[in-house]
């Protein structure tokens, strides 16, 4: 199945939140459904596509540019599960340069080498670090590369904080042709209040949650095999969660421009949820205990 024009999807989230696991499982589910998929890891750790490739290493675009000047696509890509073409942008030598530079380099190289004409993908997924949206990491949403962006978050405050920062970047660039928000992916849902907390955050910022991914031992087991859940446990409920996300992304999903909270409003909102989550009333904590 190949469309005339590939759809470019950027998936952002705080480091360690599970965005690479989520992105790789979405890629695997899209491939399982018959789509041609390219996944580009845009994180200096260069581990975005690992579970699509059985845990094998992959030379990064930046390392290859430093070593050989102008690598071929075959030098910086590998075919993973379901035929997903995997590419890692990479990062600078530690302590030197901008970590976001790899994204610019990767995108420029892929255009120079006419990857889209050769591979003819239906979907391009960019897995992007979202702790700090510096100029490099903002490239997919800033330069009109991505058609839409999805933000992965958990109910942890630092993940919400990072998501709110990402909303600020999207709100800045979307009016001038940048990517609009496709929605929030609630990941690692475990505690009873997590779903309600993320739903409330989405409502406060004018966004919507497009999927809830429960914390699951199946994910951990699959990653120990160096595989996605789609490959390692295709009949599991967790695999169906990722398939539902893939169908949503593949469909004609709506997009919006988020309305991020300012710093005082975000802190007030978080405190209110701290009171709810731990059953503490408005009395001083010492009295409540």
Buried (B, 14 or more C-beta within 10 A) or exposed (E): EEEEEBBBBBBBBBBEBBBBBBBBBBBBBBBBBEBBBBBBBBBBBBBBBBBBBEEEEBBBBBBBBEEEEEBEBEBBBBEBBBEBBBBBBBBBEEEEEBBBBBBBBBBEBBEEBEBBEEBEBBBBBBBBBBBBBBEBBBBBBBBBBBBBBBBBBBBBBBBBBBBBBBBBBBBBBBEEEBBBBBBBBBBBBEEEEBBBBBBBBBEBBBBBBBBBBBBBEBBEBBBEEBBBBBBBBBEBEBBBBBBBBBBBBBEEBEBBBBEBBEEEEBEEBBEEBEBEBEEBEEEEEEEEE
